[in-house]
Amino acid sequence: MATDMTISEVLRDPLIRQVLRADGIAPEAFSAALRQAAAGLRRSPGLSRSSTEAENASIST
């Protein structure tokens, strides 16, 4: 069964940090990209999530 992770959880996950390091991606840059994507979701018309849920945007794993 899939579970959802918040952006904060994704950024703290050791495996994700290891992949970012291997790919040469700064965690700060990845964080900014995730937050920008979440902000875009909040602005999308017809978004069914509340603004609080969008702020805590999840990534399914």
TAWOHU-V463228 format. One record per residue. RES is the residue in one letter. PSI is psi as a letter, one per 30 degrees, with the letter a starting at -180 (none if undefined). OMEGA is omega in whole degrees, 0 to 359 (NA if undefined). D_CENTER is the distance of its C-alpha to the mean C-alpha in Angstrom with 1 decimal. Layout:
RES	PSI	OMEGA	D_CENTER
RES	PSI	OMEGA	D_CENTER
This chain:
M	k	181	19.3
A	k	174	15.5
T	l	179	13.4
D	k	176	10.0
M	k	173	7.8
T	l	177	6.2
I	e	179	3.8
S	e	179	7.5
E	e	179	8.5
V	e	183	6.5
L	f	179	7.9
R	f	185	11.2
D	k	183	11.6
P	e	180	14.8
L	e	178	14.6
I	e	177	11.4
R	e	180	13.0
Q	e	179	16.2
V	e	177	14.9
L	e	179	13.5
R	e	180	17.0
A	e	181	18.8
D	f	179	17.3
G	g	180	18.1
I	k	178	14.7
A	k	178	14.4
P	e	180	11.6
E	e	179	12.0
A	e	179	11.7
F	e	178	8.5
S	e	180	7.2
A	e	180	9.1
A	e	179	8.0
L	e	181	4.3
R	e	176	6.4
Q	e	178	9.1
A	e	179	7.7
A	e	179	7.1
A	e	177	10.5
G	e	177	11.9
L	e	180	11.3
R	e	182	13.1
R	f	184	15.9
S	k	177	16.4
P	k	177	19.8
G	g	180	20.2
L	k	184	16.8
S	f	180	17.7
R	l	174	15.1
S	l	180	16.2
S	e	178	14.8
T	e	179	14.0
E	e	180	11.9
A	e	178	10.1
E	e	178	9.6
N	h	186	8.1
A	k	184	6.0
S	l	173	5.9
I	k	180	5.7
S	k	177	9.5
T	none	NA	11.3
